[in-house]
Amino acid sequence: MKKPVKYCKNPDCKDEILDYSSSKREYCKDYCRNHHGHKRRKEYNLEFTTHKNGMVTNYKVLKFLLDAGIFKESLDLLIKIGFDPKYLPQKNIDIEFGPNIAYYIIKDIIFGLDPKTDEVIIYSNKKLNDEK
């Protein structure tokens, strides 16, 4: 009995699988199996990876301003520097920051967006702990 012709499941390869002992074999080499799995996982996690990279960029911009001693800056200028308001962490609301000011936490930086003045107010955990 002749074995049916099978082709590699990796879309980049699609070579014919010549010698196989099991009918369950789907890839011609381990490289193809690993590469195809990596591509699938990368596609699946693309949204999360994009959001994480956006938050890292936002953190770098805020850290740069914090290190320069700037604690209040307009949102327009931050956007020009590279800050992207699409990539913000979970919103928190607290009376200490003001009644209508939502604040966000990225690593060691706490910052708030003031809707009235369209400014970003930057705090660090260290600064807040010193004030208390």
C-alpha positions as CSV (number, residue, x, y, z in Angstrom):
1,M,0.0,0.0,0.0
2,K,1.4,3.4,-1.0
3,K,1.4,6.2,1.6
4,P,-0.5,9.4,0.7
5,V,1.6,12.4,-0.3
6,K,1.8,14.9,2.6
7,Y,3.0,18.5,2.5
8,C,4.6,20.6,5.3
9,K,2.1,22.7,7.2
10,N,4.5,25.6,7.5
11,P,3.2,28.2,4.9
12,D,6.8,29.3,4.2
13,C,8.0,25.8,3.3
14,K,5.2,23.6,1.9
15,D,7.8,20.9,1.0
16,E,6.7,17.3,0.5
17,I,7.2,15.1,3.5
18,L,9.0,12.0,2.1
19,D,9.7,9.5,4.9
20,Y,7.2,9.4,7.7
21,S,6.4,6.6,10.0
22,S,3.3,8.2,11.6
23,S,0.3,9.6,9.7
24,K,0.2,12.5,12.3
25,R,3.4,14.1,11.0
26,E,2.6,17.6,9.8
27,Y,6.0,19.3,9.3
28,C,9.1,18.3,7.4
29,K,11.6,19.4,10.0
30,D,11.6,20.7,13.6
31,Y,12.6,24.1,12.3
32,C,9.4,24.3,10.3
33,R,7.3,23.3,13.3
34,N,9.0,25.8,15.6
35,H,8.9,28.6,13.0
36,H,5.2,28.1,12.3
37,G,4.4,28.0,16.0
38,H,6.4,31.2,16.5
39,K,4.5,33.0,13.7
40,R,1.1,31.9,15.1
41,R,2.0,33.1,18.6
42,K,3.3,36.4,17.3
43,E,0.1,37.1,15.4
44,Y,-2.0,36.1,18.3
45,N,-0.1,38.4,20.7
46,L,0.3,41.3,18.3
47,E,-2.3,43.6,20.1
48,F,-0.8,43.0,23.5
49,T,2.8,43.5,22.2
50,T,1.8,46.8,20.5
51,H,0.1,48.1,23.7
52,K,3.1,47.1,25.8
53,N,5.6,48.8,23.4
54,G,3.4,52.0,23.4
55,M,3.4,52.0,27.2
56,V,7.2,51.6,27.3
57,T,7.5,54.6,24.9
58,N,5.2,56.7,27.1
59,Y,7.2,55.7,30.2
60,K,10.5,56.8,28.5
61,V,8.9,60.2,27.7
62,L,7.6,60.7,31.2
63,K,10.8,59.6,32.8
64,F,12.8,62.0,30.6
65,L,10.6,64.9,31.8
66,L,10.7,63.8,35.4
67,D,14.5,63.6,35.3
68,A,14.6,67.1,33.8
69,G,12.5,68.4,36.7
70,I,9.4,69.1,34.7
71,F,6.2,68.0,36.6
72,K,3.5,69.7,34.5
73,E,3.4,69.9,30.7
74,S,0.8,70.3,28.0
75,L,-0.5,67.2,26.3
76,D,0.3,68.6,22.8
77,L,4.0,69.0,23.6
78,L,4.1,65.4,25.0
79,I,2.5,64.1,21.8
80,K,5.1,65.9,19.8
81,I,7.9,64.3,21.9
82,G,6.5,60.8,21.3
83,F,3.8,60.3,24.0
84,D,0.7,58.4,22.7
85,P,-2.5,58.7,24.8
86,K,-3.8,55.6,23.1
87,Y,-1.5,53.5,25.2
88,L,-2.4,54.3,28.7
89,P,-2.7,51.8,31.6
90,Q,-5.8,51.3,33.7
91,K,-7.5,54.6,34.8
92,N,-7.6,55.3,38.6
93,I,-9.6,58.1,40.3
94,D,-8.7,59.5,43.7
95,I,-9.8,62.6,45.6
96,E,-6.1,63.6,46.4
97,F,-5.4,64.3,42.7
98,G,-8.6,66.3,42.2
99,P,-12.3,65.6,41.7
100,N,-12.1,65.2,37.9
101,I,-8.5,64.2,37.3
102,A,-7.9,60.5,36.4
103,Y,-4.4,59.3,37.2
104,Y,-2.4,56.4,35.7
105,I,0.6,54.4,37.0
106,I,3.4,53.1,34.8
107,K,6.1,51.4,36.9
108,D,7.4,54.2,39.3
109,I,5.6,57.1,37.7
110,I,2.2,58.4,38.5
111,F,0.7,60.9,36.2
112,G,-2.7,62.5,35.7
113,L,-4.5,64.1,32.7
114,D,-6.3,67.3,33.6
115,P,-9.2,67.7,31.2
116,K,-9.7,71.4,31.9
117,T,-6.2,72.7,31.2
118,D,-5.2,69.8,28.9
119,E,-2.0,69.3,30.9
120,V,-0.3,66.2,32.2
121,I,0.8,66.3,35.8
122,I,3.7,64.0,36.6
123,Y,4.5,62.5,40.0
124,S,6.9,59.8,41.0
125,N,6.2,57.3,43.8
126,K,9.2,58.8,45.6
127,K,7.8,62.3,45.5
128,L,4.3,61.2,46.7
129,N,5.9,59.2,49.6
130,D,8.0,62.2,50.6
131,E,4.9,64.4,50.8
132,K,3.0,62.1,53.1
